[in-house]
Amino acid sequence: MTPDPVSLDGMTPEGWIGYWKDRALRAEGKIEDLKDIGRAKSYLLKEHYFADEPEAHRHIQKRAMDEQRTMGTVAREILQTGIVRCSVVPEGGPHGA
């Protein structure tokens, strides 16, 4: 991954500090999103009979695309509410077959 292009002309030390603080905050947000997505996938596997991790991931991904939200936002909603909206019942569920 290449760094964002940044001009050295006229960049003050305070500007550089602000730039790197912003990058660090964005990275922390992405890490939290990944943690929440992992927790939501685990919840879907245990509580909602999704067959495997890729199926749970696809559910979060599709729902995020359909609702025009981020996967992290969808994952947090699943974890907070326990509500799983899906048009297709997972294989073998919800009452097993």
C-alpha positions in Angstrom: 0.0 0.0 0.0 1.4 3.4 -1.0 1.0 6.4 1.3 -1.4 9.2 0.3 0.4 11.8 -1.8 1.3 14.8 0.4 3.1 17.9 -0.7 6.1 18.9 1.4 5.8 22.5 0.3 4.4 24.7 3.1 3.6 21.8 5.5 4.1 22.9 9.0 5.0 20.5 11.8 1.5 21.1 13.2 0.1 20.1 9.9 2.1 16.9 9.8 1.0 16.1 13.4 -2.6 16.7 12.5 -2.2 14.6 9.3 -0.8 11.6 11.2 -3.3 11.9 14.1 -6.1 11.8 11.5 -4.6 8.7 9.9 -4.2 7.0 13.3 -7.9 7.7 14.2 -9.1 6.3 10.9 -7.0 3.2 11.4 -8.4 2.7 14.9 -11.9 3.0 13.5 -11.2 0.4 10.9 -9.8 -1.9 13.6 -12.9 -1.5 15.7 -15.1 -2.2 12.6 -13.1 -5.4 12.0 -13.5 -6.5 15.6 -17.3 -5.8 15.5 -17.7 -7.7 12.2 -15.9 -10.7 13.7 -18.1 -10.6 16.8 -21.3 -10.3 14.7 -20.2 -13.2 12.5 -19.6 -15.3 15.6 -23.1 -14.3 16.9 -24.7 -15.2 13.6 -23.0 -18.6 13.6 -24.0 -19.5 17.2 -27.5 -17.9 17.4 -28.9 -17.8 13.9 -27.7 -21.1 12.3 -25.5 -19.7 9.6 -23.6 -22.7 8.2 -20.1 -21.2 8.1 -18.1 -17.9 8.5 -18.2 -17.0 4.8 -22.0 -17.2 4.9 -22.2 -15.0 7.9 -19.8 -12.6 6.3 -21.8 -12.5 3.1 -25.0 -11.7 5.1 -23.4 -8.7 6.8 -21.8 -7.6 3.5 -25.1 -7.9 1.5 -27.1 -6.2 4.2 -24.6 -3.3 4.3 -24.8 -2.9 0.5 -28.6 -3.2 0.4 -29.0 -0.6 3.2 -26.1 1.6 1.9 -24.3 1.5 5.2 -20.9 0.2 6.3 -20.3 -3.4 7.4 -19.2 -2.1 10.8 -22.4 -0.2 11.3 -24.5 -3.3 10.4 -22.4 -5.5 12.6 -22.8 -3.2 15.6 -26.6 -3.1 15.0 -26.7 -6.9 14.9 -24.8 -7.1 18.2 -26.8 -4.4 19.9 -30.3 -5.5 18.9 -29.9 -9.2 18.1 -32.1 -8.6 15.1 -31.1 -10.4 11.9 -33.0 -9.3 8.8 -32.5 -11.6 6.0 -34.6 -12.7 3.0 -33.1 -16.2 3.0 -33.2 -18.6 5.9 -29.7 -20.0 6.5 -29.2 -23.6 5.5 -30.4 -25.9 8.3 -32.1 -23.2 10.2 -33.7 -21.6 12.0 -35.1 -24.9 13.5 -32.6 -27.2 11.8 -33.4 -29.8 9.2 
